[in-house]
Amino acid sequence: MTLTETPKRGDRGGNTRWAALVASVLVCELAGIVPSILTADEVATWYPTLVKPAFTPPSWVFGPVWTALYLLMGVALYLVWRSDRSRVRRTALALFGVQLALNAAWTLVFFGSQAIVGGLAVIVALLALVVATVAAFARIDRRAAALLVPYLLWVGFATALNYELWRLN
């Protein structure tokens, strides 16, 4: 669906669609920004002391990658929220909400608590929920599912990185 298609769900026009899109992206971006602010000290002081695997990206990569991923997630969320498939949509949105909460929790556990194994437990659950969310979104809007694929791949990579950090430290 594009922003110019026939309004659904009581929409009165383009402004409401744009507001919903912006709100969806903002919710996702805030899920990354808030935990990052809360753990900035640990990221700057504790994380550099860890032994890292050779495939660890430079620190400057994480901010732009996560910002782009949260943007894609927000657009995917908007596409599913706009769907008129209410029962399927409720399940998909619930899965999305839980995985987004786990996404934020990972930062708080891994960095905030400096708990590498705790972070690993959270990210393994997150990875499973992202897979389930992609599958649920695909039943509603394949574009929304496709928008989550880079996120799924990055969380898979982050899971491997978290595992190696646990193994090395």
C-alpha positions in Angstrom: 0.0 0.0 0.0 1.2 3.5 -0.7 0.4 6.7 1.1 -1.8 7.7 -1.8 -4.1 4.7 -1.8 -7.7 4.7 -0.6 -7.9 5.4 3.1 -8.7 2.5 5.5 -9.5 2.2 9.2 -11.3 5.5 9.5 -8.5 7.5 7.9 -9.5 11.0 6.8 -6.7 11.5 4.3 -3.0 11.8 3.7 -2.1 13.7 6.8 -3.3 10.9 9.0 -1.4 8.3 7.0 1.8 10.4 7.2 1.3 10.9 11.0 0.8 7.1 11.5 3.9 6.4 9.4 6.0 8.9 11.4 4.6 7.6 14.7 5.5 4.0 13.7 9.0 4.9 12.8 9.4 7.1 15.9 8.3 4.2 18.2 10.9 2.0 16.7 13.7 4.6 16.8 12.9 5.4 20.4 13.3 1.6 21.2 16.9 2.0 20.2 17.6 5.5 21.4 16.4 5.3 25.0 18.4 2.2 26.0 21.4 3.6 24.2 21.2 6.8 26.2 20.8 4.8 29.4 23.8 2.6 28.7 26.2 5.2 27.1 28.7 5.1 29.9 29.0 1.3 29.8 29.4 1.4 26.0 32.2 3.9 26.4 34.0 2.3 29.3 33.2 -1.4 29.7 32.6 -2.5 26.1 36.1 -1.4 24.9 37.7 -3.6 27.5 36.2 -6.8 26.1 38.1 -9.2 23.9 36.4 -9.1 20.5 36.3 -11.6 17.6 37.9 -10.6 14.4 34.5 -10.1 12.7 33.5 -7.3 15.1 32.6 -4.2 13.1 34.1 -0.8 14.0 32.0 0.9 16.7 30.9 3.7 14.4 29.0 1.2 12.2 26.4 0.3 14.9 24.7 3.7 15.1 23.9 4.1 11.3 23.0 0.4 10.9 20.6 0.4 13.8 19.1 3.8 12.8 18.4 2.4 9.3 17.0 -0.9 10.7 14.6 0.9 13.0 13.4 3.0 10.1 12.7 -0.1 8.1 11.0 -1.7 11.1 8.8 1.4 11.5 7.7 1.3 7.9 6.9 -2.4 8.2 5.0 -1.8 11.4 3.0 0.9 9.6 2.1 -1.4 6.7 0.8 -4.1 9.0 -1.0 -1.7 11.3 -2.8 -0.3 8.2 -4.0 -3.8 7.2 -7.7 -4.7 7.5 -7.0 -8.3 8.5 -7.8 -7.6 12.1 -7.3 -11.1 13.7 -4.0 -11.8 11.9 -2.9 -8.2 12.4 -3.4 -8.4 16.2 -1.1 -11.4 16.4 1.5 -9.8 14.1 1.5 -6.6 16.1 1.8 -8.4 19.4 4.8 -10.4 18.1 6.3 -7.1 16.8 5.8 -5.4 20.2 7.4 -8.3 22.1 10.4 -8.5 19.9 10.8 -4.7 20.0 10.7 -4.9 23.8 13.4 -7.6 23.7 15.4 -5.5 21.4 15.5 -2.7 23.9 16.0 -5.2 26.8 19.1 -6.6 25.1 20.9 -3.3 25.3 20.0 -2.9 29.0 21.0 -6.4 29.9 24.2 -6.6 27.8 25.6 -3.1 28.3 23.6 -1.8 31.3 24.2 -4.9 33.5 27.4 -5.9 31.7 25.9 -9.4 31.4 27.3 -11.1 28.3 25.5 -14.4 29.0 22.3 -12.6 29.9 22.5 -10.6 26.7 23.0 -13.9 24.8 19.9 -15.4 26.3 17.9 -12.2 25.4 19.2 -12.1 21.8 18.5 -15.8 21.2 14.9 -15.2 22.2 14.9 -12.0 20.1 16.1 -13.8 17.1 13.3 -16.4 17.4 10.7 -13.7 17.8 12.0 -11.8 14.8 11.6 -14.9 12.7 8.1 -15.3 14.0 7.3 -11.7 13.3 8.6 -11.9 9.8 6.4 -14.9 9.2 3.4 -13.2 10.7 4.0 -10.0 8.7 4.3 -12.1 5.5 0.8 -13.3 6.0 -0.4 -9.7 5.9 1.9 -7.8 3.6 5.0 -9.3 2.0 6.5 -5.9 1.7 6.4 -5.5 5.5 8.1 -8.9 5.9 10.7 -8.0 3.3 11.5 -4.8 5.2 12.3 -6.9 8.3 14.8 -9.2 6.5 17.8 -6.9 7.0 16.9 -6.7 10.7 16.6 -10.5 10.9 20.0 -10.8 9.2 21.6 -8.2 11.5 20.1 -9.8 14.7 21.5 -13.2 13.4 24.9 -11.5 13.0 24.6 -9.8 16.5 23.7 -13.2 18.0 26.9 -14.7 16.6 28.9 -11.7 17.9 27.3 -11.9 21.3 28.1 -15.6 21.5 31.7 -15.0 20.6 32.0 -12.2 23.1 30.7 -14.6 25.8 33.1 -17.3 24.6 36.2 -14.9 24.6 35.4 -13.2 27.8 
